[in-house]
Amino acid sequence: MAQQKMIRVGNCSGFYGDRISAMREMLEGGDVDYITGDYLAELTMLILGRDRMKDPSLGYAKTFVRQVEECLSLALEQGVKIVTNAGGLNPAGLAEKIREIADNQGLKVNVAHVEGDDLRERAEELGLGAPLTANAYLGAFGIAECLKDGADVVVTGRVTDASVIVAPAIAAFGWERTDFDELAGAVVAGHVIECGTQATGGNYSFFTEISNLGRPGFPIAEIHSDGSSVITKHEGTGGEVSVGTVTAQLLYEISGARYAGPDVTTRMDTIELSEDGPDRVRISGVTGEAPPPDLKVSLNTLGGFRNQADFIVTGLDIDKKVALAKEQLEAWLTKPPAELRWEVSGTARDDAPTEEQASSILRCIVKDMDPKIVGRNFTSVAVELALASYPGFALTAPPANAQPYGLFTPGYVPQAQVPHVAVLADGTRKDIAPAPETLPLVDADNPVVEAPADLGATKRVPLGTIAGARSGDKGGNANIGVWVRSDAEWLWLAHTLTSDNLKELLPEAQDLTVHRYVFPKLRALNFVIEGILGQGLPPRLALIHKQRASASGCALATLKFPSRSSMRN
């Protein structure tokens, strides 16, 4: 395997609930050597934790089981290996389930798994409190050990998203722990494809420029032995792979120039992108550094119970109607919840042509540790206002029970205190040593960007006219990456879009801490906003929330900037 010069790694999942047919589409659409899938957002671990509480044999992504039932025979026939983090909280259980599927279908398959990330039973000992789930982000070398041993399928629990893509390259090219540049290059390739169709036109600011976005194809990374890669997709599939779509995904869920992982710290400020033909983008020049000494730990706790009532407010005197509903509901509650918050969304238009356009939504959100307080005792009171409140009173939904919500917080544990075990197909257990060389993680200095020349005449238009954006969430924090596509636009953007200007465009961030990072090679800025997403979400809303954060992209209001004609010149 070490003699290989290039491997093709195709992704078939970006989240738990992604397109179920994607694995078959990747197998039938063209040649790949490996298929990988990412199923584990931070709050997905909470969903799996609740599954495990109901049935200890669960705790893994059940949609992956359906994909294996449909596609295992085809993958084995083609010699395609499968690597996935769908094991969640129970990788051993999922590995056994795959063997059961193979037996039922008369197939011979070598299934290995990686464990050690689950720290729940040791959480208090490690100073992490008493969470529902506690999972360290392991790296790629345990997976690589399983692949080198001949595994057809490797199942993991919590590893970094890119690790399922980095591991096949380690196994194929024989990279060592200190091959930081090569590892960093593979991390970048993995970061691009791990969110699936976000790399091929999904959630893309300039989506109107893509001729066929009806059903985007899933991305493929052609990873070379020197760590460089080409991002592409199967011929004939929808969507697009361009410098723009790859740039957008590179800005997803990052912070500064140093992108830390358990195997390598990747320098995002070294990435160079270039077109390599239709639907092909080459990634080169990536450098890496030793990883930090600590592993990040995903901690999920049950924060309590949550409910909400959405009131439709229509017509004249909107402010007075809102005030009356607030006053009545709060006075009628027999036991106030621990937290009660009001929000008004949508802006009713004057002289609106339809009732809907004349309406706003008044939302009351309540939280408490007692589900009864924020259950029917709350929503029933909202219904009781129906004939006693403002004219035109209406709710968007009938009374409902409270739903549990989770809180995500990161923790950190020294690498040496976290076991990392490759469990081979024959049951042999191999301990994976922690990184032999580490460096404390510190922010890199932002580079100085030259001042733009005289811009000439300017006009006021939406920022999204020239700038694309991609947002991502990490617990309560969010990042917003903003990029442009020409050097002249970049000089303007770098000197115009400051943290203070971002707060003007996004008033919700006005009182929050905002960090700004500069990436000249990508013509991009990245902003990290602390605490903008609050403390937690009900599990059923975790995916919706992530999609909204990803899609919030270019709706940043307006700034004054030079006309396109002057920037082209």
C-alpha positions, 0 to 999 in steps of 0.5 A: 500500500505504501507504493501508492501515489494517489487514493480517491476518497469519496464522502457519503454523509455530512450529518446524521440524517443525510441523503440515505442513497449517497453510499450507493450513488458513490459506489455506482457513480465511478471509481473510489478506493474508500467511502467515508461518512461523518455522522456526528455533530456535537449535539448528535452525541446527545441524541445517541446518548438518549438512545443508549439510555433507552437501549444500551445496545444502541448509541450508533447512527441507525441510518448507516446500518440501512446503508450497509444493508443495501451497499455492503455487497457492492462495496466488497465486490468493488474492493472499496473500503468503508470508514465512518464515525457512525459508531457514535457512543457504541462503535463495538456494537455497530461493528457487531451489527455489520458482521450480523448483516454480512452473515445474513447476506452470506458475505465475508467481511473484516470489520474493525473498530476504534475505541477509547474516546468515551470518557463518561465513566471517568469524567469526574476523575478527569475534572469534566463533571458528570455529563451525559456524554463525554467523548474525546476527539481522537485522531486518524492513526487508530483507523489507519492501523485497522486499515493496514491490518486489512479491514474492509470496514472501520467503525469509530466513535468520536474522532475529528471529522477529517480523521476518517479521510486522513486515515486512508492516506496514512495507511496508503502512503505510510506517513509517520506521526511527524509528517506534519505537512502531509498530514495537514494537507490531508486534514484540509482535504478531509475538512472540505469533503466531510460535510458532503454536498456543502463542497459541491454547491450546497449552502453556497452563497453564489448558488445562482451561478451553478447551472444544475443544483437539483441534486448535487453529487457528493465530493471526492478527494484525490489525495496524493502521497505528498499531502496535496489533493484535488477535490472533485465529484463523479462525472454527470452528477449535479452541483459544482466543484469550484474554487468558490465552493471549496473556499466556502467549505474551508471557512466552515467551523474554523477560527484562526490560522491554526486549525488544531487536531489530535495529529497535526495543527494545520496552517489554514493561512498556507492553503493554495487553491487552483482550478484543475479542470472542470469540477476539479480544484487542486489544494497545495502548499499546506503546512502543518505543525505539531498538535497541541498536547491536549485533546478536545472533549465533547461534553453534553449534559441535559440542561432541562426542559424547553417549550415555546408558544408562537403567537401570530400578530396581525394588523394595526397596533402591533406593539400594543398587541405584543405588550398585551400578550406578554402581560397576560401570559406572564400574569396567568402562569401559576408557577413562572418557569426558571427562564422565560424569553420573548422574541419577535420575528418578522416585520409586518408591512404597512398596507400589506397585500396579504394577511401573512405579509401583515403579520409578525410572530411573537415567540415565548420560549420557556425553560425549567428543570421541571417538565411540568412547569414548561409543559401543558401548564405553560402551553395551555395558558397560551391557548386560554388567551384565545378569546381574551387577548388582542384582536386577531389572536392565533397560535401556530401550533396546539398545546405540546409537552416540554422537550428536553434540551442539551448543553454542549461544552468543550473540555480538554484532557492531556493526550496521554490520559485518553486511551486510543485502541484499534480493535482489529478484525480478529479481536486483537487490541492495539494501543495507539500512542499519543502524539510524540511531539506537541506544541501549545496552541497559540493564535498566529498573528494576522498578516498586514494587508496593503491598503487599497488604491483610490477606489473611485466612485462607490455605491451602496449595495448588499454585501452579498453582491460581491462577497460570499459567506459560510457560517458554522456552529461550535456549541454556543459560538458561531463563525462567519467566514466571508470571502471575495473573488478578486484581488481588488475586492479583497483589498477593499474587504480586508480594510472595510469589514472590521469586527465593529462593522460586523456588529453593525451588520449583525446587531445580535452580536453587538454586546458579544466578543468577536474575533477577526482572522485574516486569510489573504491566500483565500481572500477571506476573513473569518469572524468567531462570535462567542455565545451568539447561539445561546446555551442549548437546543432540544435534540430534534432542533439540532440539525435544523439549527446547524442548517440555519447557521450554515445558510446564514451566509451572505445576509449581512446587510449592506456596506458601501464598496466600489462598483464592479467595473472599478474593481475589475480595473 
